[in-house]
C-alpha cells in the first residue's frame, strides 16, 4: 500500500520562518535559533526528498541560520564600539519584522484589488448603445425629418470638416547636435591648440542651442577628467585645457 505525503509550499524563506514563529507562538525578537534552524533544514530536506527544486533564497537563509547558530555557540560574543554585546540574531529579526510589515500591507492591497474587480466599470459603451437603441424609435424620427434639418446637419458636417482641415500642425524639429559629437569636437580642437577660450567657442557659432550642447559637453568632459578649465579674463570666460 503506497501513501503520499503532502507538505505546504511557501512563497519564500521568510514566509516559512514566520509560519514557524506563529505556529510555536515564539516571540519574534527572541527567536530560539537552534529550533528554528532545525525546522527550516527539515523542511528543505523534505522538499529534496520529493524531488522539488529548492530555490536559491531558501539555501541562502539556511546558511544564514547555521551561521547565526554557530556564532551563538561561541563562548565569546561580538561587542560593539560602546561595549555592548551584539546579538547575532539582530539582522535576521530586523528582516523578519520588515517582511511581516510588508506582508500585512500586501494582504490588504489584495483585498482592495478583489473589491475593485468586483465593481462594474463605468462607460460600458455596448451596454449604453443597446439601451439607447431600445428607447429610440427610428420610424418616428424619419417621420419628423425635413429639408431644414438635413441642411443643418450638412452645414455642421462641413464646418467640422473645415476645422479639421485647417487645424494647425505642430512640427518637432530635431537639432543636428549631440553631446557626444560636441565632446569629440572639443577634444579634437584641443589636439591642435594648447587651450581654447569658452567665449571664442561661443562666438564661432553663437546659436543658442549649440551653446547649450557645448556647455553640457564641457561638464561631461570635466567629470570624466578629460579636460581642465582655468579662469580667464572677462565675465563668464574660462579656458579649456586638455588633461
DOFI-29149 format. One record per atom (N, C-alpha, C): residue in three letters; x, y, z. Coordinates in pm, whole numbers, padded with zeros to 5 digits, always signed. Atoms other than C-alpha are relative to their C-alpha. Example, Ala and Ser with C-alpha at 12.3 -4.5 7.8 and 13.67 -1.06 7.14 Angstrom:
DOFI-29149
ALA+00089-00119+00000
ALA+01230-00450+00780
ALA+00090+00120+00000
SER-00082-00119-00006
SER+01367-00106+00714
SER-00077+00109+00073
end
This chain:
DOFI-29149
UNK+00085-00119+00000
UNK+00000+00000+00000
UNK+00088+00125+00000
UNK-00082-00121+00010
UNK+00154+00332-00108
UNK-00079+00119+00057
UNK+00064-00120-00053
UNK+00083+00666+00055
UNK+00080+00121-00046
UNK-00062-00123+00050
UNK+00160+01024-00041
UNK+00004+00103+00110
UNK-00018-00105-00101
UNK+00299+01294+00185
UNK-00011+00135-00069
UNK+00014-00135+00055
UNK+00193+01650+00115
UNK+00049+00101+00103
UNK-00047-00105-00089
UNK+00373+01949+00264
UNK-00035+00134-00063
UNK+00035-00132+00056
UNK+00276+02315+00227
UNK+00120+00065-00066
UNK-00106-00075+00069
UNK+00476+02527-00018
UNK-00015+00148+00037
UNK+00001-00139-00044
UNK+00571+02876+00097
UNK+00058+00089-00109
UNK-00042-00094+00104
UNK+00628+03185-00117
UNK+00148+00036+00010
UNK-00140-00035-00018
UNK+00973+03249+00030
UNK+00048-00046+00137
UNK-00054+00048-00127
UNK+01206+03165+00320
UNK-00051+00076+00121
UNK+00051-00077-00114
UNK+01080+03450+00541
UNK-00146-00037+00029
UNK+00136+00048-00019
UNK+00724+03327+00485
UNK+00001-00127+00084
UNK-00015+00125-00076
UNK+00836+02987+00617
UNK+00040+00028+00144
UNK-00044-00033-00135
UNK+01015+03140+00918
UNK-00115+00058+00083
UNK+00114-00056-00071
UNK+00706+03343+01009
UNK-00103-00107+00036
UNK+00092+00112-00028
UNK+00499+03023+00985
UNK+00044-00074+00126
UNK-00052+00069-00118
UNK+00726+02851+01241
UNK-00021+00085+00126
UNK+00013-00089-00115
UNK+00716+03157+01469
UNK-00144+00008+00048
UNK+00142-00007-00037
UNK+00335+03183+01459
UNK-00051-00135+00050
UNK+00044+00134-00042
UNK+00290+02806+01489
UNK+00040-00031+00143
UNK-00052+00032-00134
UNK+00507+02776+01802
UNK-00018+00115+00099
UNK+00026-00116-00086
UNK+00390+03116+01941
UNK+00131+00053+00060
UNK-00133-00046-00041
UNK+00752+03239+01955
UNK+00003+00152-00004
UNK-00024-00144+00002
UNK+00849+03594+02044
UNK+00099+00030-00112
UNK-00080-00022+00120
UNK+00987+03730+01716
UNK+00134+00069+00031
UNK-00125-00067-00035
UNK+01252+03940+01895
UNK+00090-00087+00088
UNK-00081+00092-00080
UNK+01378+03639+02095
UNK-00013-00141-00057
UNK+00017+00126+00073
UNK+01395+03356+01840
UNK+00095-00106+00054
UNK-00090+00112-00034
UNK+01528+03018+01963
UNK+00063-00054-00129
UNK-00061+00022+00132
UNK+01770+02993+01671
UNK+00025-00147-00029
UNK-00029+00142+00020
UNK+01855+02626+01726
UNK-00123-00075-00052
UNK+00122+00068+00041
UNK+01493+02506+01697
UNK-00047+00046-00138
UNK+00042-00053+00130
UNK+01412+02737+01404
UNK+00088-00056-00112
UNK-00093+00054+00100
UNK+01723+02620+01217
UNK-00033-00146-00030
UNK+00034+00142+00016
UNK+01629+02255+01276
UNK-00126-00017-00085
UNK+00126+00009+00075
UNK+01271+02306+01148
UNK+00020+00043-00145
UNK-00024-00053+00134
UNK+01394+02506+00849
UNK+00073-00103-00087
UNK-00078+00100+00076
UNK+01651+02242+00742
UNK-00083-00125-00027
UNK+00087+00116+00021
UNK+01394+01963+00787
UNK-00097+00026-00115
UNK+00091-00035+00110
UNK+01156+02147+00553
UNK+00073-00009-00134
UNK-00077+00007+00125
UNK+01427+02186+00286
UNK+00031-00145-00036
UNK-00028+00142+00024
UNK+01521+01818+00329
UNK-00122-00072-00055
UNK+00125+00061+00049
UNK+01154+01722+00275
UNK-00024+00034-00147
UNK+00015-00042+00140
UNK+01146+01922-00049
UNK+00092-00081-00091
UNK-00096+00075+00082
UNK+01457+01745-00177
UNK-00043-00145-00016
UNK+00047+00138+00008
UNK+01311+01402-00094
UNK-00114-00015-00100
UNK+00113+00002+00095
UNK+01005+01490-00303
UNK+00042+00049-00139
UNK-00055-00046+00129
UNK+01235+01598-00591
UNK-00052+00137-00041
UNK+00040-00139+00027
UNK+01119+01959-00559
UNK+00125+00087+00008
UNK-00120-00084+00004
UNK+01384+02209-00660
UNK-00007+00108+00108
UNK-00006-00099-00108
UNK+01488+02425-00365
UNK+00053+00131-00056
UNK-00040-00132+00053
UNK+01505+02795-00455
UNK+00124+00049+00072
UNK-00128-00048-00054
UNK+01834+02974-00400
UNK-00019+00082+00127
UNK+00019-00083-00119
UNK+01683+03216-00144
UNK-00018-00084+00126
UNK+00014+00090-00114
UNK+01591+02920+00082
UNK+00137-00048+00047
UNK-00135+00049-00034
UNK+01951+02793+00066
UNK+00079+00110+00069
UNK-00072-00113-00061
UNK+02088+03141+00147
UNK-00044+00020+00145
UNK+00051-00019-00136
UNK+01861+03176+00452
UNK+00042-00116+00090
UNK-00045+00115-00079
UNK+01950+02822+00565
UNK+00145+00019+00043
UNK-00140-00026-00034
UNK+02320+02914+00551
UNK+00011+00111+00104
UNK+00000-00110-00098
UNK+02246+03237+00742
UNK-00038-00050+00139
UNK+00042+00056-00128
UNK+02063+03045+01016
UNK+00111-00083+00064
UNK-00108+00083-00052
UNK+02352+02800+01051
UNK+00116+00087+00048
UNK-00107-00091-00041
UNK+02600+03089+01068
UNK-00035+00066+00134
UNK+00044-00062-00126
UNK+02395+03260+01343
UNK+00009-00100+00115
UNK-00003+00104-00103
UNK+02366+02931+01531
UNK+00143-00024+00048
UNK-00140+00023-00037
UNK+02744+02877+01520
UNK+00056+00116+00081
UNK-00047-00116-00075
UNK+02807+03234+01642
UNK-00051-00002+00144
UNK+00058+00003-00134
UNK+02571+03184+01937
UNK+00061-00110+00086
UNK-00064+00108-00075
UNK+02758+02865+02034
UNK+00139+00039+00047
UNK-00134-00043-00040
UNK+03086+03054+02062
UNK-00003+00054+00144
UNK-00001-00047-00139
UNK+03191+03129+02422
UNK+00002+00152+00012
UNK-00010-00145-00003
UNK+03258+03494+02335
UNK-00086+00060-00109
UNK+00082-00069+00099
UNK+03001+03716+02164
UNK+00071+00128-00046
UNK-00060-00124+00052
UNK+03097+04014+01946
UNK-00051+00119+00081
UNK+00034-00120-00077
UNK+03098+04355+02114
UNK+00013+00122-00092
UNK-00006-00120+00084
UNK+03020+04691+01950
UNK+00091+00105+00063
UNK-00092-00106-00045
UNK+03206+05020+01996
UNK-00030+00048+00142
UNK+00038-00045-00134
UNK+03010+05102+02314
UNK+00016-00109+00106
UNK-00021+00109-00095
UNK+03099+04767+02473
UNK-00122-00087+00022
UNK+00120+00083-00011
UNK+02751+04617+02427
UNK+00013-00126-00084
UNK-00006+00126+00074
UNK+02713+04256+02319
UNK-00090+00008-00124
UNK+00075-00001+00126
UNK+02600+04215+01958
UNK-00072-00134-00014
UNK+00079+00122+00017
UNK+02317+03965+01919
UNK+00008-00044-00147
UNK-00010+00046+00140
UNK+02387+03755+01603
UNK-00135-00010-00070
UNK+00134+00013+00060
UNK+02010+03728+01552
UNK-00059+00134-00043
UNK+00057-00133+00017
UNK+01962+04105+01529
UNK-00039+00030-00145
UNK+00027-00031+00142
UNK+01988+04139+01148
UNK-00116-00084-00053
UNK+00109+00088+00044
UNK+01760+03838+01089
UNK-00134+00050+00053
UNK+00124-00049-00061
UNK+01499+03978+01331
UNK-00050+00125-00072
UNK+00040-00121+00072
UNK+01501+04315+01151
UNK-00062-00033-00135
UNK+00056+00042+00130
UNK+01444+04143+00814
UNK-00138-00062+00017
UNK+00129+00065-00023
UNK+01160+03934+00958
UNK-00109+00102+00034
UNK+00098-00103-00036
UNK+00987+04236+01114
UNK-00040+00084-00121
UNK+00029-00079+00122
UNK+01017+04431+00788
UNK-00086-00081-00096
UNK+00076+00087+00090
UNK+00888+04133+00585
UNK-00144-00014+00050
UNK+00134+00014-00057
UNK+00594+04090+00824
UNK-00083+00125-00025
UNK+00070-00126+00024
UNK+00506+04458+00786
UNK-00048+00010-00145
UNK+00037-00006+00142
UNK+00510+04441+00403
UNK-00105-00105-00034
UNK+00096+00107+00029
UNK+00321+04113+00403
UNK-00141+00041+00040
UNK+00132-00045-00044
UNK+00034+04265+00603
UNK-00058+00103-00096
UNK+00047-00102+00096
UNK+00016+04557+00356
UNK-00042-00067-00131
UNK+00031+00070+00125
UNK+00021+04319+00056
UNK-00135-00069+00010
UNK+00131+00065-00019
UNK-00272+04122+00201
UNK-00113+00101-00008
UNK+00102-00105+00005
UNK-00463+04447+00244
UNK-00022+00048-00144
UNK+00012-00040+00141
UNK-00387+04550-00116
UNK-00073-00107-00081
UNK+00067+00108+00072
UNK-00502+04207-00239
UNK-00150+00006+00022
UNK+00144-00013-00030
UNK-00836+04255-00063
UNK-00060+00117-00077
UNK+00049-00116+00076
UNK-00871+04601-00220
UNK-00011-00031-00148
UNK+00003+00037+00142
UNK-00787+04456-00563
UNK-00123-00084-00031
UNK+00118+00084+00021
UNK-01058+04189-00530
UNK-00127+00083+00007
UNK+00117-00086-00013
UNK-01305+04454-00417
UNK-00020+00085-00124
UNK+00011-00085+00120
UNK-01224+04678-00715
UNK-00044-00081-00121
UNK+00037+00084+00115
UNK-01252+04391-00963
UNK-00147-00042+00005
UNK+00140+00038-00012
UNK-01597+04311-00825
UNK-00094+00111-00047
UNK+00080-00113+00045
UNK-01716+04658-00931
UNK-00020-00004-00151
UNK+00027-00010+00142
UNK-01871+04719-01269
UNK+00061+00127-00054
UNK-00065-00117+00060
UNK-01668+04952-01493
UNK-00102+00096-00057
UNK+00088-00102+00058
UNK-01830+05279-01588
UNK+00030+00017-00149
UNK-00022-00029+00141
UNK-01875+05376-01951
UNK+00000-00125-00087
UNK+00012+00121+00082
UNK-01975+05034-02090
UNK-00074+00039-00128
UNK+00055-00056+00123
UNK-02028+05150-02449
UNK-00108-00089-00061
UNK+00095+00090+00065
UNK-02204+04841-02583
UNK-00132-00004+00076
UNK+00123+00002-00081
UNK-02448+04836-02292
UNK-00080+00128-00019
UNK+00069-00128+00015
UNK-02528+05208-02330
UNK-00065+00012-00138
UNK+00055-00006+00136
UNK-02576+05184-02709
UNK-00123-00089-00012
UNK+00112+00094+00005
UNK-02805+04885-02662
UNK-00124+00060+00065
UNK+00114-00062-00069
UNK-03023+05074-02413
UNK-00059+00115-00081
UNK+00048-00114+00081
UNK-03041+05383-02638
UNK-00080-00049-00120
UNK+00068+00054+00118
UNK-03140+05175-02940
UNK-00137-00057+00035
UNK+00129+00053-00043
UNK-03417+05011-02739
UNK-00101+00112+00022
UNK+00090-00113-00026
UNK-03559+05351-02639
UNK-00035+00077-00128
UNK+00019-00081+00122
UNK-03522+05507-02986
UNK-00099-00067-00095
UNK+00095+00050+00100
UNK-03798+05471-03245
UNK+00039+00061-00134
UNK-00056-00051+00125
UNK-03637+05502-03589
UNK-00108+00051-00094
UNK+00107-00040+00092
UNK-03966+05526-03780
UNK-00054+00138+00038
UNK+00049-00130-00045
UNK-04082+05820-03564
UNK+00096+00111-00038
UNK-00101-00100+00034
UNK-03755+06005-03623
UNK-00005+00032-00149
UNK+00006-00023+00146
UNK-03784+05959-04001
UNK-00123+00081-00038
UNK+00122-00076+00031
UNK-04138+06097-03997
UNK+00019+00148+00029
UNK-00023-00140-00036
UNK-04016+06419-03828
UNK+00111+00065-00082
UNK-00112-00053+00077
UNK-03729+06460-04075
UNK-00050+00092-00112
UNK+00036-00091+00108
UNK-03747+06761-04312
UNK+00128+00056-00062
UNK-00114-00054+00074
UNK-03521+06953-04556
UNK+00085+00091+00088
UNK-00075-00093-00086
UNK-03423+07216-04295
UNK+00094-00077+00092
UNK-00084+00079-00090
UNK-03294+06953-04051
UNK+00118-00062-00075
UNK-00108+00057+00081
UNK-03093+06786-04331
UNK+00106+00105-00031
UNK-00095-00108+00031
UNK-02936+07123-04425
UNK+00084+00037+00123
UNK-00073-00032-00123
UNK-02842+07192-04059
UNK+00108-00105+00027
UNK-00096+00110-00021
UNK-02674+06850-04029
UNK+00114+00011-00100
UNK-00103-00013+00104
UNK-02492+06905-04361
UNK+00094+00117+00031
UNK-00081-00118-00032
UNK-02374+07254-04254
UNK+00095-00030+00117
UNK-00085+00037-00114
UNK-02242+07119-03921
UNK+00115-00092-00043
UNK-00103+00092+00049
UNK-02055+06842-04103
UNK+00107+00075-00079
UNK-00095-00080+00079
UNK-01896+07092-04344
UNK+00089+00084+00091
UNK-00077-00083-00093
UNK-01789+07323-04058
UNK+00102-00085+00077
UNK-00092+00090-00072
UNK-01638+07031-03870
UNK+00115-00043-00090
UNK-00104+00040+00095
UNK-01451+06921-04183
UNK+00101+00113-00022
UNK-00088-00115+00021
UNK-01311+07274-04239
UNK+00091+00023+00121
UNK-00081-00017-00120
UNK-01195+07295-03878
UNK+00113-00103+00006
UNK-00101+00106+00000
UNK-01014+06962-03906
UNK+00106+00024-00106
UNK-00094-00022+00111
UNK-00858+07059-04241
UNK+00095+00114+00031
UNK-00082-00118-00029
UNK-00733+07396-04113
UNK+00063-00003+00140
UNK-00057+00010-00134
UNK-00621+07270-03774
UNK+00151+00017-00007
UNK-00145-00023+00007
UNK-00266+07395-03703
UNK+00079-00127+00032
UNK-00087+00116-00020
UNK+00008+07133-03725
UNK+00126+00044+00072
UNK-00122-00028-00076
UNK+00299+07125-03484
UNK+00110-00096-00043
UNK-00113+00082+00043
UNK+00629+07002-03623
UNK+00112+00010+00103
UNK-00112+00005-00094
UNK+00907+06892-03392
UNK+00130-00006-00079
UNK-00127-00009+00073
UNK+01247+06994-03521
UNK+00110-00069+00081
UNK-00109+00071-00067
UNK+01534+06762-03437
UNK+00131+00076-00025
UNK-00124-00076+00014
UNK+01855+06952-03368
UNK+00114-00091-00049
UNK-00107+00083+00058
UNK+02160+06830-03565
UNK+00124-00005+00090
UNK-00113+00004-00093
UNK+02375+06821-03250
UNK-00026-00106+00106
UNK+00008+00090-00115
UNK+02451+06570-02977
UNK+00115+00034+00095
UNK-00105-00029-00100
UNK+02655+06595-02658
UNK+00127-00077-00035
UNK-00118+00080+00036
UNK+02884+06311-02775
UNK+00078+00064-00115
UNK-00067-00063+00114
UNK+02956+06490-03104
UNK+00077+00126+00044
UNK-00067-00122-00046
UNK+03039+06816-02925
UNK+00120-00032+00089
UNK-00116+00045-00080
UNK+03267+06630-02682
UNK+00117-00034-00092
UNK-00105+00035+00097
UNK+03459+06487-02980
UNK+00058+00126-00064
UNK-00044-00125+00063
UNK+03472+06834-03139
UNK+00097+00076+00092
UNK-00086-00073-00096
UNK+03622+06991-02823
UNK+00133-00071+00016
UNK-00124+00077-00016
UNK+03878+06710-02779
UNK+00088+00015-00123
UNK-00077-00014+00125
UNK+03982+06731-03146
UNK+00058+00141-00013
UNK-00049-00138+00006
UNK+04013+07111-03120
UNK+00121+00019+00092
UNK-00111-00012-00096
UNK+04245+07074-02819
UNK+00125-00075-00045
UNK-00118+00070+00052
UNK+04474+06843-03017
UNK+00093+00097-00074
UNK-00079-00095+00078
UNK+04586+07133-03235
UNK+00029+00130+00075
UNK-00021-00123-00078
UNK+04566+07406-02970
UNK+00026-00037+00145
UNK-00033+00027-00141
UNK+04705+07424-02621
UNK-00121+00025+00090
UNK+00120-00030-00077
UNK+04386+07583-02487
UNK-00099+00075-00089
UNK+00107-00064+00078
UNK+04053+07716-02612
UNK-00081+00087+00094
UNK+00083-00091-00079
UNK+03858+08015-02484
UNK-00147-00038-00017
UNK+00143+00032+00006
UNK+03495+07940-02397
UNK-00076+00108-00078
UNK+00064-00110+00073
UNK+03395+08283-02532
UNK+00019-00018-00151
UNK-00026+00020+00143
UNK+03562+08204-02865
UNK-00082-00117-00053
UNK+00079+00116+00039
UNK+03387+07866-02875
UNK-00144+00041-00028
UNK+00136-00050+00021
UNK+03055+08052-02846
UNK-00007+00091-00122
UNK+00001-00097+00109
UNK+03145+08328-03091
UNK+00014-00066-00137
UNK-00015+00071+00127
UNK+03242+08076-03361
UNK-00137-00042-00055
UNK+00136+00036+00042
UNK+02879+07963-03369
UNK-00094+00034+00115
UNK+00078-00047-00116
UNK+02653+08166-03135
UNK-00142-00052+00008
UNK+00134+00057-00005
UNK+02342+07955-03198
UNK-00030-00047+00143
UNK+00032+00023-00142
UNK+02169+07927-02859
UNK+00003-00148+00036
UNK+00007+00142-00032
UNK+02101+07553-02873
UNK+00139-00065-00004
UNK-00135+00055+00008
UNK+02462+07481-02977
UNK+00082+00040+00122
UNK-00068-00044-00123
UNK+02591+07687-02682
UNK-00035-00093+00116
UNK+00045+00090-00107
UNK+02384+07466-02451
UNK+00067-00137-00013
UNK-00064+00131+00024
UNK+02518+07145-02612
UNK+00148+00004+00035
UNK-00143-00013-00031
UNK+02876+07272-02585
UNK+00025+00005+00151
UNK-00017-00012-00145
UNK+02832+07362-02219
UNK-00021-00136+00068
UNK+00024+00133-00058
UNK+02685+07018-02137
UNK+00115-00096-00031
UNK-00114+00083+00038
UNK+02970+06852-02329
UNK+00121+00031+00087
UNK-00113-00040-00087
UNK+03225+07051-02124
UNK-00017-00058+00140
UNK+00026+00055-00134
UNK+03059+06941-01798
UNK+00031-00149+00005
UNK-00027+00144+00003
UNK+03078+06575-01901
UNK+00150-00027-00012
UNK-00145+00018+00016
UNK+03443+06606-02010
UNK+00073+00030+00131
UNK-00059-00030-00131
UNK+03527+06766-01674
UNK-00023-00115+00098
UNK+00031+00112-00088
UNK+03353+06482-01493
UNK+00085-00122-00033
UNK-00083+00113+00043
UNK+03549+06228-01698
UNK+00149+00030+00007
UNK-00139-00045-00016
UNK+03872+06421-01625
UNK+00075-00006-00133
UNK-00065-00005+00130
UNK+03945+06456-01997
UNK+00048+00141-00033
UNK-00045-00138+00017
UNK+03981+06835-01979
UNK+00005+00068+00137
UNK-00002-00086-00119
UNK+04056+07103-01720
UNK-00038+00140-00044
UNK+00031-00140+00033
UNK+03948+07464-01701
UNK+00080+00093+00091
UNK-00064-00106-00080
UNK+04121+07779-01585
UNK-00075+00129-00029
UNK+00079-00124+00012
UNK+03954+08113-01521
UNK+00077+00101-00084
UNK-00061-00102+00084
UNK+04023+08373-01789
UNK-00050+00138+00035
UNK+00042-00137-00024
UNK+03967+08746-01809
UNK-00137+00024-00064
UNK+00130-00033+00055
UNK+03624+08885-01864
UNK-00112-00080+00068
UNK+00116+00061-00062
UNK+03274+08793-01750
UNK-00033-00134-00065
UNK+00040+00132+00047
UNK+03181+08422-01778
UNK+00098-00060-00101
UNK-00098+00056+00092
UNK+03503+08340-01961
UNK+00095-00092+00075
UNK-00101+00091-00057
UNK+03736+08047-01895
UNK+00067-00074-00115
UNK-00075+00072+00102
UNK+03992+07839-02081
UNK-00019-00150+00017
UNK+00008+00147-00001
UNK+03954+07474-02177
UNK+00142-00053-00029
UNK-00134+00056+00014
UNK+04278+07276-02134
UNK-00011-00151+00005
UNK+00003+00147+00002
UNK+04336+06910-02218
UNK+00074-00055+00122
UNK-00061+00060-00121
UNK+04411+06695-01912
UNK+00124-00082-00040
end
